[in-house]
């Protein structure tokens, strides 16, 4: 594999194809559009199919069908479009169909949407939030593995900086280990044998071979997500051991926070940073450990305070949690606004350190 | 093998009424259906399964079933099935067919499923010329939820949500799905049949066969709209179902082949 200069969307498309994705369907919506264009350009060359669907709902359901038929599949959009897909994401979580959803979001206001979902049922969605294109490539490949490992739809939470930044990357195959047998795949061969298969949210089985039924099935699905929460939480942190102040941020905003904290460390402040890499499962135990000795836990995210809830739940002392982020979106709707700026983040952190109330 | 001599006693009338006995249980049915007496959908299901057997494609068929009374068929059809969300079957079937072109892929949907919630899906699938076969079981009401107005309820029909009968001014006009689909490029076969009469059943069976043959030939999208009885949802006596269908739905939705 050679290094290539690619836009983030194209790099993610290359990563998806390298991970075995052979079906993609989506509806154009910026900044997701570049990924759809890349997939439509690249997938046919490897024998795959990309459909420019007529709506997000149709795209998501095409992907549900292709995935139920055993093909690694993906779709995507951003906030408003993902909202239309929630019905399908919930259905897939409950009928245990694996696929990847790329939320190339316009901002960080999709946190609740990704981590709480909008569908019905006792389901969650594994959501990874890369901080840059290189990590997005890695996450994309990991997510196809996790989707199949846990038989569930999963989300990559990107943003305009990841979708539209052009960088030099290498996309190489990665081996994440063995996967369970795909004995659930609908291949059409079961007909007339008495052993035909079904993919069904209610899991009531065939008349001759009753399934668990909705009660036991849904309890099992809920238990599965509990188990996932115990093993798939991912995070990064620095300087938390002696930190009086820990700043928590996710996605590309975390990259800016990391830079500012490095600056402040160099200036003698006892400050560290903590980044949830998986937004669900939220790395709560790690955050509790990282904030045990902290006098302040500052949450910087570009929304009105959504991850703030999770930080408050898990911080060692919730009374020291302060929100220093805010809604920040450019008028175009396709870029972050003024708050996504290292000097601004620095000012907000310093104001909190000196007891000032952030604007 | 000894050939037995068959003696037919013609000295008097037969002991019981003369009748042709069909196999009561096609081999693709795994159990009894649970739908109401007089319902037309089990007849349509049987025709569909028989056609799959006739064409010898049972072991390369994947069905996609939406939401409605027929959802219970998932348990008794001995074919691979994805039970999907209300209205979305043509999109799911599209995904399946695109990654498994060797399979015969069909959807089974009611009028509430296809004409209300999922009209966009079926129209776009047809326009894309997807090589799938969609079966619309049209009884003009939401049967599963107890007889409410759907997009195909005919003018004047009384339902739980149009107690005085469907009026165009209040409820709009009924949607002829087969005609809409037939107007699109990308279709290879579109027809409308019924299961309210013996002749209609035989004709519908031929339509289903042609629809699957079109798919197998790679000719394009195929759809069979089947008018079915719902005496429970129509609030008419069971035995009057076929007659009611003939006098109402069949008047609004003419039978026949629209695209061949």
Interface residues (C-beta under 8 A of the other chain):
Chain A: X22 X23 X25 X49 X51 X53 X54 X55 X57 X58 X59 X61 X62 X63 X64 X65 X66 X67 X68 X69 X70 X71 X73 X87 X88 X91 X95 X186 X187 X188 X189 X190 X191 X192 X193 X194 X196 X197 X198 X199 X200 X201 X202 X204 X205 X206 X207 X208
Chain B: X27 X28 X30 X31 X32 X52 X53 X58 X59 X60 X61 X62 X64 X74 X75 X76 X77 X78 X79 X80 X81 X82 X83 X84 X85 X88 X91 X92 X93 X94 X95 X96 X98 X99 X100 X103 X104 X120 X121 X124
